[in-house]
Amino acid sequence: MQDLAIELEERGYLKSAETIDRFSYSIWNYKAFPKSHWRRIRTTNELERINKELKRRSRVVGAFPNDDSLLRLAVSILMIIDKEWITGRRYLRMDEE
């Protein structure tokens, strides 16, 4: 990885070389997972789905009377999602290699 950054820097691609230097640790962490996990790790689909669900459910209420009521709704939604994760299909199987 360092050799690639040096080569890019020599060719004049300074920003690309800096990006590789900055994110090389994250890239190696990513590569430590089994190849079957890579697609799911690199996307933010699950986080986007959670945010979309929170937005959809909070729009129905409109205006919340106080911060605690908003927090209660958000926590209850997250608890439902967590229960689905525990009882549903496995998103990542750690026993696979």
Contacts in CASP RR format, 6 or more apart in sequence:
PFRMAT RR
TARGET T0000
AUTHOR 0000-0000-0000
METHOD contacts of the structure
MODEL  1
MQDLAIELEERGYLKSAETIDRFSYSIWNYKAFPKSHWRRIRTTNELERI
NKELKRRSRVVGAFPNDDSLLRLAVSILMIIDKEWITGRRYLRMDEE
1 20 0 8 1.000
1 24 0 8 1.000
1 27 0 8 1.000
1 28 0 8 1.000
2 24 0 8 1.000
4 20 0 8 1.000
5 17 0 8 1.000
5 20 0 8 1.000
5 21 0 8 1.000
5 24 0 8 1.000
6 17 0 8 1.000
8 14 0 8 1.000
8 16 0 8 1.000
8 17 0 8 1.000
8 20 0 8 1.000
9 17 0 8 1.000
30 38 0 8 1.000
30 41 0 8 1.000
30 42 0 8 1.000
33 41 0 8 1.000
34 96 0 8 1.000
34 97 0 8 1.000
36 93 0 8 1.000
36 96 0 8 1.000
37 92 0 8 1.000
37 96 0 8 1.000
40 46 0 8 1.000
40 91 0 8 1.000
40 92 0 8 1.000
46 91 0 8 1.000
50 78 0 8 1.000
50 81 0 8 1.000
53 77 0 8 1.000
53 81 0 8 1.000
54 74 0 8 1.000
54 77 0 8 1.000
57 73 0 8 1.000
57 77 0 8 1.000
58 64 0 8 1.000
58 70 0 8 1.000
58 73 0 8 1.000
58 74 0 8 1.000
61 73 0 8 1.000
64 70 0 8 1.000
64 73 0 8 1.000
85 91 0 8 1.000
END
